[in-house]
């Protein structure tokens, strides 16, 4: 379970939560891209313990839904939580997931486990793409059919690697509109 860490977040709308041991370079790169691409101010931290409660021994993976529930129950800090984890994730109906999000909710989760590559730059780009995608879901954006849009569903590395780090004009408009509405409601 997690420990409450009350800290001032300034204007941060999203806390990037490290779940267990996570390479902090990923956290820095993901946070910078969330701010640069979406414009969502992001704080890094806190770190929470390895989620033993979510481990599924028969699969050797962690249940993303259980971790999302834990993240969504964190009431301190920013209104949105994005967890980064280095363990392999699944859901009861999917054999693995790169990330999982509560559509229009409070919490999302990204696993770095399957995103690793010989070239660290490729691995960082994959983590950024999945993180941007999952935060798009937090803002209520569903999957997109436009080729090349970050909100397009990627079921494998080839599809993920083919995406650039941009949204189609429709998804970008909706993300900016929803962020503006959210920021106005918080002021």
C-alpha positions, 0 to 999 in steps of 0.5 A: 500500500502507499504512504500519504506524502502531503506536499505542495504541488503549486499548479501541478495537475498531475503527479507522476508516481513511481511504483516500486523501483523505477529509473528516474530518467524515465520519470524526468523525460515523461514529465517534461514531455507531458508538459511540452506536448499536452501542457499539463504541469507535472510533479514527480513523486512520491514513490510508493512501495512495490505493489505486492497486493496486485501480483498474480502468481499464476501469470507472473504479472501485476494486475493493472486494475488493482494498482489503478484503484490504489493510485485513484485513492491517493487524495493528496497532491495533484488531481491526476495520478500517473504511475510508472512501474517497471513490472509487467502489467495485465488485466483480468481479460488482457494478457498484457498492457503497456498502460491502463487508464480510467477514461475521464477518471483520476489515475493512469498507469504505464509499465516500462517492462515491455518498452525496453530497447537496445537503444535507450532513446527508443525506450524513452520515446515509447514511455513518452508515447504510452504516457501521453496516450494514457493521460489523453484517456484521463482527460476523457479522450477515447481511441482515435482512428486517425493514422499516426495519432497518439490516441490510436490503439497500439497492440504491438511495438511496431504500431507504437514505434510508427507513431510520432509524439503528436495528436491528430488535430481533433484529439489535440483540440479536445485535449486543450479544450478539456485542460482549459475547462479543468484549469478554469474549474480549479481556479 
